[in-house]
Amino acid sequence: MKCDAIHHSSHSDAYSDFMMEQKLIYYVHNGTEKLMDSLTILANSSELGKQSLPQTLFVTVESVNDKAPVITANKILQVWVNSVTEMTRDDLCAEDEDSSPQDLVYWVTPPSNGHLALKSIPGRSIQNFTQAHINEGQLVFVHSGAMSGGFNFQVTDGLNFAPRQIFSITARALIISLEVNRGLSIFPGSTEPLSSNALRAVTNDDKAGNRTITFTVVSFPRLGRLLKMNSDNSTEVVSIFTQRLVSEGLILYQHVDLENTGWASEDSFTFTASSPPAALGPEDFRITISYEMNESGRQSRLLANTGASVKEGGKVLIDQSKLDASNLLLQLPQPQRSSHEIWFQVMALPCYGTILVGERNITTGKPYFSQHIVNTFGVTYLHDDSESLADNFTFAVWPNPKSKSTSKPEADFLEEMFNITITPVNDQPPELKTRGLRLTVLQGSCLVVGPEILKVDDLDSPPNEIQYMIIRHPNNGFLAMAHDLNATAHHFTQADINNAQVWFIQDGSPSSGVFYFSVTDGEHRPLYKLFHLDVIPISITLVNLTDLLLPQGQTTVSITNAHLSAVTNGKSLQIIYRITQPLQSGHLLIENQVVNSFGQEDLDAGRLSYHMTNLTASEDQLQFSLSTAESNLTEQTLGIRVQPLLQVTQNLKVANRVPHQLQREDLDATELANRTNSDPTFEVTQPPIHGRLVRRAVDSPVMEEITRFTQGDIDRGQLVLEACANLTGIGTLNDSFTFLLSADHVQPAMGYLAFSIAPPDPLPLQTFTPDVPLFITGENLVASVFSQKKLTASIITQTETPGNLSQSKWRGTDSWGQLNAKEAKVDVKVSPTEVIWPYAATTVVSRGAIGHRDSSYPLMVILPLAAVFLLLMVTVVALCVWLLRRKEEKANPLLQPKINLESPLPSCRAERSGAIPTVTVTPLMRSSSIPATSVFLSPQYDQVASLGTEPVEKCAPWEAWVNLDPDMAKLCRQTNPALKHNQYWV
C-alpha cells in the first residue's frame, strides 16, 4: 500500500465492514507534492476460509500552492560590447515544487547597460518573462552603454514570492585580428586552394569554436578568380566565405588569364573580416604567379606536359594539349619573342616504341622537332606491342632564334621527361609457373597454399583477374578461405594465393589425394591441371637408442635422453614408454618406486634409473613400446650391458706369426681385483679368428692353448697371443677375441680385446747350398719371446749380407685373412741361392714396431750398443768354431737333406724342388727357465715334383720346436761352429 496512512480510531491495516459503514476509515495525505497515490485491498472471511482477489484503489491528490519559488542559479553574465547574448538556465534559474516553469514569472527592473528582449524581437525591451522562456532559449540580453551593470528581479508563482535579487552583467570588447596573411604562390594556368596557413583571422573570444568569422571580397583578383568547392565537386564563383571554408581548403584561386601573364606575375584581392560585433578593415591577399614555381605533384615547368596513354600495340598523337613549351618565350623580352621559336631535342628515345614526326622516325641522328610542328601536325608515339605498362622519352627544349640553325645551347635550356602509360591488351594466355603441383601436409593439419606451391603468371593480367575453379575436390580434405576455414572454397584468385588466403584442411585420413582445377584469365581457354596432396602420417621416431652401460660392481645407473629419446611430428607432444616384457635381471625405478611406464620428460629430467638385482647376469634387455595420443611405435629394445671394470689398450699391433706376450698394459683388471679382493677371471667366449691364446707353463717349455685365464697369468707374463694369418696383398688385418670378466661378489661383464695383425720386419737371409747343413743356435740367434728388444738387437748384430726372400702368395684371401677355395701356385723358378720363407719365420717385434723396423732409441745409443754386441759375437763364434772341430768326426747329422721327416702336425710340411733343393730356416725359441740348446734342422721334402706344380704348405714357428724330442735335443750343438770362408750367420 503506497498511501501515507489509513486511519480509524486506532491505526491498523485491517478493518471490518462495520467500520466502513460507520465511516470510521480515512485516507490521510502526508503533505508531499505528489499528486497521485494508490493502495491495494482484499476481503478475507475467516469463517468461510476464503479470500478475495487483491484490488488497487487509486487516490488523486489536489495540489495546494503553499511553496515559494527558490532561485537555484544567479551567475554574472559576461557579454560582448554591443552584442546580443542568449541567457540560459545556467545563468538564471528558479524552481518551485508545486508550480510549473510557465507559472514562475520574473519581474525585473530595466537593466542599466542594455535591455532584455525575446530572441524573436531583440529590439523590444521587456520587464517580465517566465522560467519557460529561459529554458527554451528565448530570452536574450542586448548590450548597450556601460561595460558593467544589471537589473533587480523577483520571482513569483502567483501566490508566493521569492526574495528580491540582483542579476549582474559585465561586457568586454570583441577584437578580431588577421593572424596569417602569407599570400599564395601558383603555377600559371593552375588552380590552388587557400588554407589556414595562408589566410587566418582570429578573435579574443575564448569560445572561438562557436564563433564565425566571415570574409567579404571588396576587390576581385585581376588575373584569376575565387571559387568555392561544393560537396558534389562542382565549383562556383564566391565573394563571401568563412574562415571554416578556408581551413577546410574549399576556397580556391584559379589562374585564367595566360595571355597577360608573363614568366612571373603578381595578382591580389581585397577583403574585410567580421565577427559581430567585431569587424576588420580592408586587407590585401597577394598571389604570385610564376613558371619557376615548384608545385606539389607537378613535375614540369612547361605550359603542358601531361603525358599520354596508348593501347598496347597502338599509337597516340601528342599535340599542344599534351606538350606545350610556348611559355618559355615569356623569358625573353617582348620585342625578341617573335624572332624565336621553341625547339625540342629528344635526348633519350623510348624503350618500347617509336616517335614519328609525319613519316620520319625520331632517331639519335635526327632528334629535333619544333613546337610549331606539335601545334600543327602533332608528334606520334607508336608502341611496339610488347607487354610493357609504361614508357617515356627525355627531351631538351629551348627558344631558338629563327635566323639560326637548330642546335641545343650549352645553357638556358630545360630538360624534362614525357611519360606514356600503356593500357595492356589481354593477348597472352596464363602460364603455370609451378613445376611440381604437389603439396605435402601432415596428417590432420592445415596448411597455407602459397605462391611457392601454386602460381600462375599472366603478363597482361593482374593476379586478381586470374581465376581458379575447383572441378573435383580432394578426397582427403578440402580447400577453404582464411576468413572461413570451415567452409569449402569452390573458386579463388591468384591474388588470394599470394595473400595467403587459401588453405588446405586435411581431414585426418592417412591416404593421399588430388584435386582437379582449371585456371583462366577470362579471355583465353582455361588450363586444366591435377594437384597432388601427399599426407605425411603422424609417427614417432626414436632419435636415440644407445645401449645402457652399467659399471661392473654397481647395481644402479640412470637412464637419460642420451640413451632413449623420441620425437613425434604430431600435435600431441607427450610420449609415453611402456614395458612390454619384464626385465630379466632388474627393474626400472622413478624416485625409488618400481615403474612399468615412463615419459620422455622423465628421461629428459634424469629421473629414471635401472636397478640390477641378479648379480650373475652380465646383460639385460628393456623391451618397450612408445605411444602418443595420435600414434605408437612397438617392438623396441634397449640393450643393458655390464661395463667391465678393466683397462684395455688401444691400437694394439701384433706381428704375424710372432708370439706376443700380453702384459698388464694390454689387459688390466687390477682395480677390479683390489675392489673384490680376488683374482679376476677371463673366460674367452669367442677366440681370435686368425690366431690363438696360449699359456706358458712355469717350469716347462710346453705352451697350451687356453680359453680361460686370470689377471695373475697376465701379470706373471704367461699369456701369449699368437697370430697366424695370410697377409698377402693386405697391409694389416683386424682381429679380436671376446671374453667374460668375472670376480667375486660382482656381476660378470663382457669385454673384448681388439688388435691388428701386420707383417713382421723382413730380416736379411743368408743363402745356402744343399750340401751345407744349417745351424741355428737358440741361445745366440733367437732370444726368448719375453725379451723381444734383446732379440732384435741380436739379429741385427749377426746380419751382414741380406739374402733373397721368396714367399708363397695366397691370392685367394679376404681382408681378414680368410682362405678361399683355391690356393695360388708358385709360378717362378727358384734359384739355388733362394730360400722359401714361411710366414713370420724369424720376425719377433715389439708391440709398437710393426711395418717398419724403427728403433725406439735414438741413433747415437743404438750404434755403440751394436758395436759392443758385434765384439761379443765374434768372441762367441771363435769359441764355437774350436768346439765344432773337436766334435766334427764324432757327431752325426740329425737330419739328412734327402730324408723325409714328418712335422709335429700332419698338415705342416716343407717344400722341395726336384731341380735344386732349398733350405727352410725356422728360428728356435727357448724357455726362460731352461738352458739354451742348439737345434739343427734341414729342409723336408715329400716327393719330387716340378717347381710351380705343388703348393707350398707352411708351418707356424711353434710347430717346429715346441715339442722337440729330448733325445734329439741332446744331439744339438751347445756352441756355435766356426764360420768358413763366404759363410754368414742367418
Residue, then its C-alpha position, 0 to 999 in steps of 0.5 A: m500500500k503506497c498511501d501515507a496512512i489509513h486511519h480509524s480510531s486506532h491505526s491498523d491495516a485491517y478493518s471490518d465492514f462495520m467500520m466502513e459503514q460507520k465511516l470510521i476509515y480515512y485516507v490521510h495525505n502526508g503533505t508531499e507534492k505528489l499528486m497521485d497515490s494508490l493502495t491495494i485491498l482484499a476481503n478475507s472471511s475467516e469463517l468461510g476460509k476464503q479470500s478475495l482477489p487483491q484490488t488497487l484503489f487509486v487516490t488523486v491528490e489536489s495540489v495546494n500552492d503553499k511553496a515559494p519559488v527558490i532561485t537555484a542559479n544567479k551567475i554574472l553574465q559576461v557579454w560582448v560590447n554591443s552584442v546580443t547574448e542568449m541567457t540560459r538556465d545556467d545563468l538564471c534559474a528558479e524552481d518551485e515544487d508545486s508550480s510549473p516553469q510557465d507559472l514562475v514569472y520574473w519581474v525585473t527592473p530595466p537593466s542599466n547597460g542594455h535591455l532584455a528582449l525575446k530572441s524573436i524581437p531583440g529590439r523590444s525591451i521587456q520587464n517580465f518573462t517566465q522560467a519557460h522562456i529561459n529554458e527554451g532559449q528565448l530570452v536574450f540580453v542586448h548590450s548597450g552603454a556601460m561595460s558593467g551593470g544589471f537589473n533587480f528581479q523577483v520571482t513569483d508563482g502567483l501566490n508566493f514570492a521569492p526574495r528580491q535579487i540582483f542579476s549582474i552583467t559585465a561586457r568586454a570588447l570583441i577584437i578580431s585580428l588577421e593572424v596569417n596573411r602569407g599570400l599564395s604562390i601558383f603555377p600559371g594556368s593552375t588552380e590552388p586552394l587557400s588554407s589556414n596557413a595562408l589566410r587566418a583571422v582570429t578573435n579574443d573570444d575564448k569560445a572561438g569554436n562557436r564563433t564565425i568569422t566571415f570574409t567579404v571580397v571588396s576587390f576581385p583578383r585581376l588575373g584569376r578568380l575565387l571559387k568555392m568547392n561544393s560537396d558534389n565537386s562542382t565549383e562556383v564563383v564566391s565573394i563571401f566565405t568563412q574562415r571554416l571554408v578556408s581551413e577546410g581548403l574549399i576556397l580556391y584561386q584559379h589562374v585564367d588569364l595566360e595571355n597577360t601573364g608573363w614568366a612571373s606575375e603578381d595578382s591580389f584581392t581585397f577583403t574585410a573580416s567580421s565577427p559581430p560585433a567585431a569587424l576588420g578593415p580592408e586587407d590585401f591577399r597577394i598571389t604570385i604567379s610564376y613558371e619557376m614555381n615548384e608545385s606539389g605533384r607537378q613535375s614540369r615547368l612547361l605550359a603542358n606536359t601531361g603525358a599520354s596513354v596508348k593501347e598496347g600495340g597502338k599509337v597516340l598523337i601528342d599535340q599542344s594539349k599534351l606538350d606545350a613549351s610556348n611559355l618559355l618565350l615569356q623569358l625573353p623580352q617582348p620585342q625578341r619573342s617573335s624572332h624565336e621559336i621553341w625547339f625540342q631535342v629528344m635526348a633519350l628515345p623510348c624503350y618500347g616504341t617509336i616517335l614519328v614526326g609525319e613519316r620520319n622516325i625520331t632517331t639519335g641522328k635526327p632528334y629535333f622537332s619544333q613546337h610549331i610542328v606539335n601545334t600543327f601536325g602533332v608528334t606520334y608515339l607508336h608502341d611496339d606491342s610488347e607487354s610493357l605498362a609504361d614508357n617515356f622519352t627525355f627531351a631538351v627544349w629551348p627558344n631558338p632564334k629563327s635566323k639560326s640553325t637548330s642546335k641545343p645551347e650549352a645553357d638556358f635550356l630545360e630538360e624534362m621527361f614525357n611519360i606514356t602509360i600503356t593500357p595492356v591488351n589481354d593477348q597472352p594466355p596464363e602460364l603455370k609457373t609451378r613445376g611440381l603441383r604437389l603439396t605435402v601436409l601432415q596428417g590432420s593439419c592445415l596448411v597455407v597454399g602459397p605462391e611457392i606451391l601454386k602460381v600462375d603468371d599472366l603478363d597482361s593480367p593482374p593476379n586478381e583477374i586470374q581465376y581458379m575453379i575447383i572441378r573435383h575436390p580432394n578426397n582427403g580434405f578440402l580447400a577453404m578461405a582464411h576468413d572461413l576455414n570451415a567452409t569449402a572454397h569452390h573458386f579463388t584468385q591468384a591474388d588470394i594465393n599470394n595473400a595467403q588466403v587459401w588453405f588446405i584442411q586435411d581431414g585426418s585420413p592417412s591416404s593421399g589425394v588430388f584435386y582437379f582445377s582449371v585456371t583462366d584469365g577470362e579471355h583465353r581457354p582455361l588450363y586444366k591441371l591435377f594437384h597432388l596432396d601427399v599426407i605425411p602420417i603422424s609417427i614417432t621416431l626414436v632419435n636415440l637408442t644407445d645401449l645402457l652401460l652399467p659399471q661392473g660392481q654397481t647395481t644402479v645407473s640412470i637412464t637419460n635422453a642420451h640413451l632413449s629419446a623420441v620425437t613425434n611430428g604430431k600435435s600431441l607432444q607427450i610420449i609415453y614408454r611402456i614395458t612390454q616384457p619384464l626385465q630379466s635381471g632388474h627393474l626400472l625405478i622413478e624416485n625409488q618406486v618400481v615403474n612399468s611406464f615412463g615419459q620422455e620428460d622423465l628421461d629428459a629430467g634424469r629421473l629414471s634409473y635401472h636397478m640390477t638385482n641378479l648379480t650373475a647376469s652380465e646383460d639385460q634387455l628393456q623391451f618397450s613400446l612408445s605411444t602418443a595420443e595420435s600414434n605408437l611405435t612397438e617392438q623396441t629394445l634397449g640393450i643393458r650391458v655390464q661395463p667391465l671394470l678393466q683397462v684395455t689398450q688401444n691400437l694394439k699391433v701384433a706381428n704375424r706369426v710372432p708370439h706376443q706376450l700380453q702384459r698388464e698394459d694390454l689387459d688390466a683388471t687390477e682395480l677390479a681385483n683390489r675392489t673384490n679382493s680376488d683374482p679376476t677371471f677371463e673366460v674367452t667366449q669367442p677366440p681370435i679368428h686368425g690366431r690363438l691364446v696360449r699359456r706358458a707353463v712355469d717350469s716347462p717349455v710346453m705352451e697350451e692353448i687356453t680359453r680361460f685365464t686370470q689377471g695373475d697369468i697376465d701379470r706373471g707374463q704367461l699369456v701369449l697371443e699368437a697370430c697366424a694369418n695370410l697377409t698377402g696383398i693386405g697391409t694389416l688385418n683386424d682381429s679380436f677375441t671376446f671374453l667374460l670378466s668375472a670376480d667375486h661378489v660382482q656381476p660378470a661383464m663382457g669385454y673384448l680385446a681388439f688388435s691388428i695383425a701386420p707383417p713382421d720386419p723382413l730380416p736379411l737371409q743368408t743363402f745356402t747350398p744343399d750340401v751345407p747343413l744349417f745351424i741355428t743356435g737358440e741361445n745366440l740367434v733367437a732370444s726368448v719371446f719375453s725379451q723381444k728388444k734383446l732379440t732384435a738387437s741380436i739379429i741385427t748384430q749377426t746380419e751382414t749380407p741380406g739374402n733373397l726372400s721368396q714367399s708363397k702368395w695366397r691370392g685367394t684371401d679376404s681382408w681378414g685373412q680368410l682362405n678361399a677355395k683355391e690356393a695360388k701356385v708358385d709360378v717362378k723358378v727358384s734359384p739355388t741361392e733362394v730360400i722359401w720363407p714361411y710366414a713370420a719365420t724369424t720376425v719377433v717385434s715389439r708391440g709398437a714396431i710393426g711395418h717398419r723396423d724403427s728403433s725406439y732409441p735414438l741413433m747415437v745409443i743404438l750404434p755403440l750398443a751394436a758395436v759392443f754386441l758385434l765384439l761379443m759375437v765374434t768372441v762367441v763364434a771363435l769359441c764355437v768354431w774350436l768346439l765344432r772341430r773337436k766334435e766334427e768326426k764324432a757327431n752325426p747329422l740329425l737330419q739328412p737333406k734327402i730324408n723325409l721327416e714328418s712335422p709335429l702336425p700332419s698338415c705342416r710340411a716343407e717344400r722341395s724342388g726336384a731341380i735344386p733343393t732349398v733350405t727352410v730356416t725356422p728360428l728356435m725359441r727357448s724357455s726362460s727357465i731352461p738352458a739354451t740348446s742348439v737345434f739343427l734342422s734341414p729342409q723336408y721334402d715329400q716327393v719330387a715334383s716340378l717347381g710351380t706344380e705343388p703348393v707350398e704348405k707352411c708351418a707356424p714357428w711353434e710347430a717346429w720346436v715346441n715339442l722337440d724330442p729330448d733325445m734329439a735335443k741332446l744331439c744339438r750343438q751347445t756352441n756355435p761352429a766356426l764360420k768358413h770362408n763366404q759363410y754368414w750367420v742367418 
